[in-house]
Amino acid sequence: MEVSTAITLLTINLIVLSLVIITIIVVGIILIVKLNKVASNVKQATANVAHVTEWLSPFKVFSEFAKVIAQFKKR
């Protein structure tokens, strides 16, 4: 094998490997951004569930019910 052929093949190999590495980095960044969006959605859903759970506690339900009854008695 001649030296120029070896250099050409090594150059092609270097270019292909560089493209593969750049592609892997870009795919990793895109994946991290999408996972960040999913995590923020999960965080919002968890906050909503916590808020609903707070409202459905027996003390809160009965106290609000008592307030409504008290308002009707005042009328």
N, C-alpha and C positions, 0 to 999 in steps of 0.2 A: 504494500500500500504506500502510496506516495504521501509525502508530508502535506501537500496542499489538500488532498482528499481528506486526510485526517483532521486538518484544521477546519475544513468546511463542515464535516460531520459534527465536530465538537461545537462549532458555532450554532448549527441548527439545533443540536441538543440543548445548548444553553438557552436559546430563544424559547424553545418549547417548555422547558422547565420553568423559566421565568414567567411565561404566560400561565402555566398551571398554578404557580405560587400566587400570582396576582389574583387569579380567579378564586382560589381558596380564601384569600383574605377578603375579597369583596363579598363572597357568599357568607362568610363568618360575620361581617359587619351587618349585612342585611338581616341575618338570623337574629343577631343581638338586638337590633332595632325592633323587629317584630315581637321578640320575647318581652322587650320592655313595654310595648303596647299591651300585650296580654297581661303582664303583671299589673299595669295600672288599671286595667279593666277588672281584674280580680280584686284589687284593693278597693275600688269603688263598689263592687258587689258586696264585699265583706262589710263595708261601712253601711250600706243599705240594709243588710241583714241585721247588723247590730242595732240600727235605728228601729227597725220593725220589731225586733225582739224586746227592745226597751218599751215600746208602745204596748206590746202584748203581755207585759208583766201584769199579774193579777192586781197588784196595788194600784198601778197606773190606770187600768181599766175601771176599777171600782171608784177610784177618786174622780175620774172624769165623769163617770155615770152619776156620782153624787153631786157634782157641780151642775150637771144638766138638770137634775131633779130640783136642786135648790133654786135654779133660775126660773123654772116653771112655777115653783111655789111662790116666788116673789111677785109674779104677774097676777 
